[in-house]
């Protein structure tokens, strides 16, 4: 049991070294007294509350106001209220009275509260699972007789005062999840997303931590909102020094109006605490994700995606040659990207016409799929279900199926508009089309794309991102229940839909449209703060990147993609034999190590040289590890110096060896003696505390280090 509601009136939680103490004695909504380091087994909750009672400040509120799970003006909360809404200007400040607290399972409790005067009922659902991840959501019910207009219902958690720095993310197409650090000052830091999708620039994970927190050091509290529509993430510090982090769905004007008896449910807020830096945060999120019953459990197949290989040039002969080459080198899944359906010869037309194009594919997709399957590979197919080109049969037949308002076409974006999935006919059409294709063809995988922001997204004149997001979730859920063996990738102009809402019904994300290995180092490193590597799609692109024009060696491209759900996106049918040999050996290496890479614990060193990074994966039983020393740019120092290899068993002795596909030491330097000797044996403690001298690598190179134990 990780959480319980005890006789002392408190909710006690304990998981993965994190303790949770919530004062549920009433009369208001319970308040988090402690969410942080372990408190041991014998807790005197009353004494902890007393210890936290502040002196009365001069010129301030006369009463102490604990920060409840739903902060309220009525109890003196001066920050962003948990609930904002009204009934035609009335009932705008609720004051909930605690009704009931009940354990709903070994790791969950439910809290019910009511404000009879305002005609509102609240249910807070709280889970605290073995991973240490705390999940929270609220359900608001209109118990009154008139409609209630909801403006915001947020999930909030207090963080202690020692959390003085913030980390969150921004980005753009091909540069997703770029970290930004700031001081956790007084006032609010608010990240609003009005893109109608998660967004390239999503806040992603909002982390608050102690001074200078890093991957392996500092105490950190982090939150993520599992939602793929508009959202708000915030960190707020009040004048009394107390601070919270929180998140909410961002609702449009009049978007959610609850009729009598109707309910609104917030997205889940996923939160984690760590006393060992950001690695502890990812470790909690990864364990939580891996414990889900639907988490992909079979080895992640080596994938070839056709996009950067052929783009819209869908020619059976060319694609079968590509499939032949793929099968020869060990590819296990062949994914046909954009361009296979009616009228889709480029990106100006066809979206919505989900019928195999009879001109390009006179015998349907059967000849290609049969060919792929006969060579032992699975077949995957690209869709962009929510989109419609004005130049399509679908639009010509149903121009009213667009999300829009004011009779205007929303601003253009890649020649496409968005289908209104709250329209039951549009929804039924999509469900029928995708279901029919999945039923007719042997399709094991869908790449589900979404290539524009939603703008002026209206349904029958009202803002509709909320309904659209729920409809997409419903559509995915329905397709999954009809075709449970089909895996789905969440793609959105690369990585603009990476969140735990979509990931509850998909099996991996396409982290970015850039296959440039240097860019990918950063994108994957930070996407990995939330997602374990097996959920992150990473492909070897052609030698010269299509998005940046940079040229990289095969070893750098391979050692970068290797750690995630690995594949390629390259016209390998025209690649040099030397490259094919290299690819074949890398694929073999991936197959040998994917068990470790996709089940182990992700670790990252706080390497002192900004020109180089260290990351790795350590087996859960510490019996093996693979590390990457990544030379991003040239270093200022003459030699790189030692790199720490963290996360191994302190007292165990390990052999460390450089392995291929690895960057060769630069022509300017000898390898360090331990490398010239073919490896070295050290304990886990020595590898973390002393580290190992690294060779001088030319920039944009990776050295891979395989770590295996000596003896038992
Ligand atoms: C955007 C995706 O991110 C790409 O990988 C590719 O599928 C294109 N769309 C196809 O239009």
Boltz pocket constraint, residues with backbone or C-beta under 6 A from the ligand:
constraints:
  - pocket:
      binder: B
      contacts: [[A, 307], [A, 337], [A, 338], [A, 382], [A, 449], [A, 451], [A, 491], [A, 492], [A, 493], [A, 494], [A, 495], [A, 510], [A, 512], [A, 513]]
      max_distance: 6.0
